[in-house]
Amino acid sequence: MNSLQRRKNQGKPVRKNLHPRNLHNQGYDFPALIKKHPALEAHVKPNAHGNLSIDFADPLAVKTLNAALLNRYYNIANWDIPEGALCPPIPGRADYIHHVADLPGLESPSIRMLDIGTGANGIYPLLACQIYDWQCVGSDINPQSLENVARIIANNPALKSRFTLRRQPDRNHIFEGIIQPGEFFDVSVCNPPFHASLDEAVKGSQRKLKNLARSRGEQKGQSKSPTLNFGGLGAELWCKGGEQLFLKKLIKESQAYSSQCRWFTSLVSKADNVKPAKKWILKLGAVDIREIEMKQGNKVTRVLAWTFI
């Protein structure tokens, strides 16, 4: 599927600044998505600029769009998440996987990937399995989240031999209890909880909704009640110490498994957390550190990747 994606992108103008192999560089083809996933039609209407769109402040609309994208582009049927669970933006998550695939040593088709905190959506392994045919393990501390991903896998039989799940029994550990003795992964991925408390997460969702309202040209007081459109259950959104402390734990524990994983990677949402994270990685003796910048329109995020091998 990797070569197929390359052929599909040849000669097409890149509009979203995504990775060249990302199938979403041209934006959303709503008529084609509706044809593949008719439930989306109820949520699509012209925006203030006259272009077809959805209300990105509506959790059901966002979830339905995700299901349509996964169905049309990645042959994943019946994707669903519980109410309130984190609903990831598919183009950005696909970008992470594409950039990770470019790291040295990951050219082989028989790659094993570990997803730390796969959540109820299981998005990174789902994409890695379907785009690059990788073997994936998804871990999480929440059994309900893992049960939901198990249902997604059951609805897509082709995934059963390529995507397995493991529960992290101890919230104080990340790799310990997940990576087994003698086991080797080519790469680990992670989308850390980026807030330090539930209150901070709620305030962050309120800011996001205000920004969405401004982009739609709504007047003050017209926006909807503060529901987090991309959701997030507990550990999906926040942890004590926020993203910075989580990254510190992730990096510290990665050293203990330095011979069992070629590349450790993590999404870093807050730019201020990149510099201290790099210092911790260097201090622990990593031989290569890479900061990968990802762009989607005007939005910039980054991935940190490091290896001890």
Secondary structure, DSSP 8 states (H G I E B T S, - for coil): -HHHHHHHHTT----S---TT-TTTT---HHHHHHH-GGGGGG-EE-TTS-EE--TT-HHHHHHHHHHHHHHHH---S----TTS----HHHHHHHHHHHHTSTT--SS--EEEEET-TTT-HHHHHHHHHH--EEEEEES-HHHHHHHHHHHHT-GGGTTTEEEEE-S-TT-SSTTTS-TT--EEEEEE----BSSHHHHHHHHHHHHHHHHHHTT--TT-S-----TT---GGGTB-TTHHHHHHHHHHHHHHHTTTTEEEEEEEE--GGGHHHHHHHHHHTT-SEEEEEEEEETTEEEEEEEEE--
